[in-house]
Amino acid sequence: AKNVGILAMDIYFPPTCVRQEALEAHDGASKGKYTIGLGQDCMAFCTEVEDVISMSLTVVTSLLEKYKIDPKQIGRLEVGSETVIDKSKSIKTFLMQIFEKCGNTDIEGVDSTNACYGGTAALFNCVNWVESSSWDGRYGLVVCTDSAVYAEGPARPTGGAAAIAMLVGPDAPIAFESKLRGSHMSHVYDFYKPNLASEYPVVDGKLSQTCYLMALDSCYKYFCHKYEKLVGKQFSLSDAEYFVFHSPYNKLVQKSFSRLLFNDFLRNASSVDDIAKEKLGPFSTLTGDESYQSRDLEKASQQVSKPLYDAKVQPTTLIPKQVGNMYTASLYAAFVSLIHNKHSELAGKRVILFSYGSGLTATMFSLRLNEGQHPFSLSNIATVMNVAGKLKSRHEFPPEKFVATMKLMEHRYGAKDFVTSKDCSLLSPGTYYLTEVDSMYRRFYAKK
Ligand code: ACO
């Protein structure tokens, strides 16, 4: 199979959200901390009728219907998620309800978990399958689904929720350059979920920021090395049109891109312009560790990378800023934003993605885009996803109502023997919702 990659995509996020400006005031944080400091506008969250399973049922059904894919045509289904509902039974098995109905139970794949990286692991599994000798000619389907919630405190505004589905196959408009991948994996306690009775992570915020940037540097180094070996010339930011980052909050994405520019400067100063050379010069002798702590470097590199950021990154930031951190779906929601904003200009362009999952696992990889053919064309993908429509039809909850929802969800997490309000009035038609968890912890869903 040639040009294996993503043929079709769809995204779902809850219609319920809270404004960061309102949350900031409610939390007693200084004005601008969440909006300018973190760079976030809005945060989506699941109410008691939605969870990672309902969101993934919704997005998979929607993708199959909108692109007219016969469920029998799916040969592999992989889910990436870090939201634990069951320690044994995979989310994939819940999704099998859709396929069993059509008589298709011959579907490989289960769930992949490591913080925000599981979706990338799932995607690589599907791409590798289509490229392998065990491929049976059918499509792969990848689902990234997460509800990111934090305990009260500084991390709470960096939550979010969404599910994304991606159809994988040959001759894709979004093709993998499979040889161009750089990974960095190591053992760190930056963000983890050791308390199985709680949905909330244990997080060392500052450490997680540094780990993210260190992993980015390392992946970029390996990526550039492989590019040079393969292409025979040095890689620099000018060799890709867009850069897409895992987006816990927008400020970290800004810092990440400026860090790549600093890397370019260190490797080959002639690849950056004169102003950048002059402003970054004083920092060229810092050790790695010093460079992560230097506020002056952060400021200088953000300043000199601003025009490039506006061109190469800004178009990817819409959904992460509006919805928040969607964990496994976060990187792909940034990519969806790019398709939404630029679908008519992407043909022939290279796009670099950086996936990060705490703990930690990270990969930088490369996609090559072409217009594709209906229904698997960039323009049709943009139309089907209807990002503007979905953002516009949301309902803003006041912070008090958001906090009350979080409290209720704390009680519901891991609980049995309850029925939900079954109130689906805010959900759009076709959305799945949770109706009941019975005395055996079995979960029941209905479709609006
Ligand atoms: N106006 C403008 N900016 C402000 C204001 C204000 N009133 N107040 C603060 N800021 C700025 C700060 O200067 C800082 O920006 P800087 O880093 O450019 O200096 C930013 O807002 C955040 O303020 P901090 O004091 O650093 O925030 P705090 O430490 O309270 O929390 C954190 C931020 C650590 C990101 C927290 O939200 C968190 O732990 N989140 C979860 C972990 C996370 O997302 N990690 C990222 C990678 S791992 C993953 O994906 C889960």
Residues whose N, C-alpha, C, O or C-beta is under 5 A from the ligand:
A	BS01	ACO	S30 K31 G32 K33 I36 G37 L38 P154 A155 T158 F191 V203 G205 K206 S208 Q209 Y212 P248 S358
